[in-house]
Each structure stands twice: as C-alpha cells, then as structure tokens.
Amino acid sequence: MTKKILLSFIIAVIFSANSKAQVDKNSDLYKAIISKDSLLFNVGFNTCDISQFENLLSNNLKFYHDKDGISDKTKFLYDLKNGLCKNPETRQVKRILVKESTKIFPLYKNGMLYGAVQQGEHLFYEKQENQPGIAKFTNVWQLENGDWKLATSLSFDHQAYQLQKIENSFFDNDAEIEKWLQENKVPTLGLGIIENGKLKQIKVFGEITKGVSAPYNTIFNVASLTKPVTAMVALKLVSLGKWNLDEPVYKYWTDLDIANDPRNKKLTTRLILSHQTGFPNWRFLNEDKKLHFQFDPRTKYQYSGEGLEYLKKALEKKFNKSLQQLANELIFQPLKMYETRYVWDKNVDTSRLAIGYDKNGNAYETVRNKTPNAADDLLTTIEDYGKFLVSVMNSDGLTQKVFDEMISHQVESSKGKHFGLGFEIYDLGNGEYALSHGGSDKGVQTIAFIFPKTKQGLLIFTNSDTGASVYENLLKHYLGKNGQKIFDIETK
C-alpha cells in the first residue's frame, strides 16, 4: 500500500467515525483542543520543550508524514531530539497554526465523548526571513484517563507558500497578519468580533514571548478600558436601588486634598462617569502631587482617572467591600469572566501575559497592582472583555432608565463626540450610534466599539506603543461603513 493510499484510507476511516458536525469555535471542546495544540507546538515544538510532547503524546501514537514516513512515539521523540532540536539555541524552525482553517469534530461512543478530530493547515518557517511552507494536517485526540492525548497525526500536502498582497483576503490569512504586525512593531494583537449580540470570534495573533505564539486566551493589561467596568459596577448598583446617580458622593468619601474646597460637595456619580469633575487626569501631574479642582464641576468635560478613583473610594466606603469584590459579585462571576481582575494575585498565569513593549521592542516593567485601580491596569482576555461588552450592549442588569442615561449625551467631549456614562458616544447618522472607550499606557493600546442598535462590536487589544497604527485597517474591515465613519470623525 503506497503512502498516498494509506493516508486516504486513514482519513476516510477518521471521518466515517465522526457522526457529529464540527463544533463551534466558542465551545469548550474547541478551546480544549486548541489549548492542547498550543502547548504541543507553541511551547513544545517552537521552543524545543520536549516535555510537552512526552506529556501530550499517547503511548500508542501513530504519526504519518508524507515526506518522512511513519513514526511511533519512541521514534518521533528520538527524531525530534536528534534532529530539529539537537541544537535548540540556534534552531529557527517555527510552526504557526492557520487558525481560520481549523475544524474540530467530536467523536462519540455510546453517547460518550471519547475523542476529537482536529483538521486544518499549518505554516512552517525554517528561517524568520524566509517564505514559509504550508501543509495540511489531521490529528485525532483521545481522552485517556480524563486527559487529552494525541493518538494519531497526519501531516501531508507539504508545499511552498506564497504570501498574497495585503487586501481584504489579508484579514483571512493568519500568516499575512503576523507579517503585518511585525512591520508595525506590534508583538501581540487580540481581536473580538461581536455579531447579532454575541461574541462570534476571538482572534489572537503574534507572539507572547520570542518564538512562542500567543494563545487565544492571552492576558492583556487593557489600561483605561478598566473605566467602563468600574462604571458598570456603579450603574448596576444604581439599577438595584443601592446607589444614586445624583447623590453627592461626599456623604461617603471626601479626599483630604479637597476637603476644604466647597466644590467637593458638588461631585456626583453622574459627573464622575461623564468626566465633568474638574479634576486633572492624575494628581501626580500637578507640581505638588496633590488633587485640585481645575474648574467647577459640571461646567465642561475633562478626562480624569482621578474621578473614577474617587468614586471607587466612595463605593468601597459605603459597601465595606473592595472594588474587586463588588466587581466579582456584579460582573465577573455572573458573566464567568474568570480571567479578569483589578489586582495582581497568584492566579495570574504569567505564561499567557502579554508584556508591554515600546516602539523599539524594549519591554516595559509589568504593573502588579495590589489594590484595585478603578481607572487603569485591568487584566483580562479578549473572551472575558467580549462577554462584558455583550452584556453592556444587551443592558444586562440595568433598568431601562439607567441604560437610557448611560447612552444619553451628558457632555460634549471632543471632535463633535459626547460622553455618556462610562462610554464615549459616536453619532453615525440615521439614528445609529456607537459606544466606545480606549486605553493607552506604556506598552498598551486598546479600544472597543459596540453598536447597541445593530448588536455589533469590535474589540482590539495590543501590547505596544505602536498598537494604534493597526486600528484604521481593522476598523474599516470589521465595521465596514461604520468603521469608516468613526475614522472620519477621528481625523476630521
């Protein structure tokens, strides 16, 4: 039997055993298999961490390669150790999964899940500057004592791969996006695409560390995208009748720096969430490092992280709980945002953390807050923050009155835009509007848009000072005419 006939026979057997349609990309099975693929290749193959193969390969492995023949586990490991990984410090071979090509099918016996078929394409780079090769693959993963093990693997149809010109097809081609990110000096890009009121796609590109591809559940510091989360904590409490938008917050908290200034009694949650407090962005920008009013509250717009911190202290004082606890109860736990937190703790998986970089590729020191910052440094993933945006869009946990207040023009901000409560509002014509917020810190550029009427949204996370350079193309591609309108507003 020739190799080609053998491959065809095996593939036919695999798919005749598969009685279920491919699973959704947001399903637990899809995520589990992609996670194992990432460990096997991003960590194992790309860094020559042989232990990953030892742990993830079934003892009964059969590996079929259209160039190198058939291997069992012992031969596969021997060839890897004495071939590609013989000199790991000088090795440049890298494998990248073409995520959009990936399909996963469950395998059942007597109604019980026992395995999964993973089908797709992957690229192989022999040197960073060279064009990659491409091949198809089919993997059979099997549950062995509750753990996923790679039982059968076929790698075939190896050929040269030519990158296409950057056009619309570019956004469907992982290899081109990876190259584009390198050109823009963006190490990691995370995308969340919302359609019909649901998080439909999660895409993460680039590297988490040198030579290691970023996983779909990469953890990002999202800078000021923290603010909308804090705003929703307050607005949910308002909807529950436990907090009042227009009650002066001095009843619960007064900062000593402004205790003797009568204007502190004018501060309300409404003014804080619409950035009308009169505070600077941060007090440390003042010469004396103290908090001062720069104008009377309610007289104009001025973006202020201090305002959110002020609100946090009032909430914590009244409810005798930290902001982290309040967010856990009102947002994170109900939405199953298990990867999201205001504070650095032992549960942060540093192997999935996107470290921030400057324009020259130098890493910034990682921020490790021990107390919640209401305005900055939230740690989260595309999936978690996407869930949050969907809940906002669908006004989950908000009364209609509070939602209407949130999306109403509280104050004109800039370039004809307005701030509502927690979000900036873009008026797009014909009654259409977008709610938006961005984040910008050292090594962080993030932005989010949601369209409550059309139930669409886009979430962009990057971990570089140059990250905003990719916004324009992403907005226009994923948001179409609305993306163009938003870009026009920003550049007029």
BELZILIN-V360076 format. One record per backbone hydrogen bond with DSSP energy under -1.0 kcal/mol. CO is the residue of the C=O (numbers start at 1). NH is the residue of the N-H. E is the energy in kcal/mol with one decimal. If there is no record, write none. Layout:
BEGIN
co->(CO;CO)
nh->(NH;NH)
e->(E;E)
END
This chain:
BEGIN
co->(2;3;4;5;6;7;8;9;10;11;12;13;24;27;28;29;30;31;32;33;34;35;36;37;38;39;40;41;44;48;49;50;51;52;53;56;58;62;63;64;65;69;71;72;73;74;75;76;77;78;80;83;87;94;96;97;98;99;103;104;105;107;107;109;112;114;115;116;117;118;119;120;121;122;123;124;125;127;132;133;134;135;136;137;138;139;140;140;141;142;144;147;149;150;151;152;153;154;155;156;159;167;168;169;170;173;174;175;176;177;178;179;180;181;182;187;189;190;191;192;193;193;194;195;198;198;201;203;205;206;209;212;212;215;219;220;222;223;224;226;227;228;229;230;231;232;233;234;235;236;237;238;245;248;249;249;255;258;261;262;263;267;268;269;270;271;272;273;275;276;278;281;282;283;286;296;305;306;307;308;309;310;311;312;313;314;315;316;322;323;324;325;326;327;327;328;331;332;333;336;337;341;345;348;349;350;352;353;356;357;358;362;369;378;379;380;381;382;383;384;385;386;387;388;389;390;391;392;395;399;400;401;402;403;406;411;414;417;418;419;419;423;424;425;426;429;432;434;435;436;437;439;441;444;445;446;447;448;449;450;451;451;455;456;457;458;459;460;461;462;463;464;466;467;468;470;471;472;473;474;475;479;480;481;482;483;484;485;486;487)
nh->(6;7;8;9;10;11;12;13;14;15;16;17;27;31;32;33;34;35;36;37;38;39;40;41;43;44;45;46;49;50;52;54;55;56;57;150;61;153;71;155;69;65;63;76;77;78;79;80;81;82;85;86;90;125;123;99;101;102;119;23;117;114;115;112;109;143;107;141;105;139;103;137;98;135;96;133;94;130;161;124;159;122;156;120;154;118;151;152;116;149;147;144;142;58;62;140;64;138;66;136;134;170;171;172;173;177;178;179;180;181;182;183;184;186;185;207;205;461;203;459;200;201;457;198;195;200;193;191;189;214;212;208;209;218;354;380;225;226;227;230;231;232;233;234;235;236;237;238;239;240;242;241;270;251;252;253;258;261;264;265;266;249;272;273;274;276;275;422;302;298;294;306;285;286;289;299;309;310;311;312;313;314;315;316;317;318;319;320;326;327;328;329;330;331;332;333;335;337;336;338;340;379;348;350;352;353;219;355;364;465;361;358;344;222;341;220;385;386;387;388;389;390;391;392;393;394;396;395;398;403;404;405;406;407;421;419;417;413;425;410;411;420;436;418;434;432;428;426;450;424;448;446;444;441;462;439;460;437;458;435;455;456;197;451;194;449;192;447;190;445;357;467;469;470;471;474;475;476;477;478;479;482;484;485;486;487;488;489;490;491)
e->(-2.6;-2.8;-2.2;-2.5;-2.4;-2.5;-2.2;-2.2;-2.6;-2.3;-1.9;-1.5;-1.8;-2.2;-2.3;-2.4;-2.6;-2.2;-1.9;-2.6;-2.4;-2.0;-2.5;-2.5;-1.6;-1.9;-1.7;-3.5;-1.7;-1.4;-1.5;-2.2;-2.0;-2.1;-2.3;-3.0;-1.8;-2.4;-2.4;-2.8;-1.8;-2.3;-2.9;-2.7;-2.5;-2.1;-2.8;-2.1;-2.7;-2.3;-2.5;-1.5;-1.6;-2.9;-3.0;-1.4;-1.7;-1.3;-3.0;-2.8;-2.8;-2.6;-1.5;-1.9;-2.3;-2.7;-2.7;-3.1;-2.5;-3.2;-2.9;-2.4;-2.4;-1.9;-2.4;-2.5;-2.1;-1.4;-1.7;-2.5;-2.1;-2.4;-2.4;-2.1;-2.4;-3.2;-2.6;-1.5;-2.5;-2.5;-1.6;-3.2;-3.2;-2.4;-1.6;-3.2;-3.3;-2.1;-2.0;-2.7;-2.9;-1.5;-1.4;-1.6;-1.7;-2.0;-2.6;-1.9;-2.6;-2.6;-1.8;-2.1;-1.7;-2.6;-1.0;-2.1;-3.1;-2.6;-2.7;-2.2;-1.9;-1.7;-1.7;-1.6;-2.5;-1.0;-2.3;-3.6;-2.0;-2.5;-2.7;-2.6;-1.1;-1.4;-3.2;-2.2;-2.2;-1.5;-1.5;-1.9;-2.8;-2.1;-1.7;-1.9;-2.6;-2.3;-1.7;-2.2;-2.3;-1.6;-2.6;-1.5;-2.2;-1.1;-2.2;-2.1;-1.4;-1.7;-2.2;-1.5;-1.8;-2.2;-2.0;-2.8;-1.1;-3.2;-1.2;-2.3;-2.6;-2.5;-3.8;-1.7;-1.5;-2.1;-1.1;-1.5;-1.9;-2.4;-2.2;-2.4;-2.0;-1.6;-2.6;-2.9;-1.8;-2.3;-2.6;-1.3;-2.4;-2.8;-2.4;-2.2;-2.4;-2.7;-2.3;-2.3;-2.2;-3.2;-1.1;-1.6;-1.3;-2.7;-1.7;-1.2;-2.1;-1.0;-3.5;-1.0;-2.8;-1.8;-1.9;-2.4;-3.4;-2.3;-2.1;-3.2;-2.6;-2.3;-2.1;-1.9;-2.5;-2.3;-2.1;-2.1;-2.7;-2.1;-2.6;-1.7;-1.9;-2.5;-2.5;-1.9;-2.3;-1.8;-1.8;-2.9;-2.3;-2.3;-3.9;-2.4;-1.3;-3.0;-2.5;-1.6;-2.1;-2.1;-2.4;-2.7;-2.3;-3.0;-2.3;-2.6;-2.0;-1.8;-1.1;-2.8;-2.9;-1.5;-2.5;-2.7;-2.0;-1.1;-2.7;-2.9;-2.5;-2.6;-2.1;-2.3;-2.7;-1.4;-1.4;-1.7;-2.0;-1.8;-1.3;-1.5;-3.1;-2.4;-2.1;-2.6;-2.2;-1.4;-2.0;-2.3;-2.4;-2.3;-2.5;-2.3;-2.0;-1.4)
END
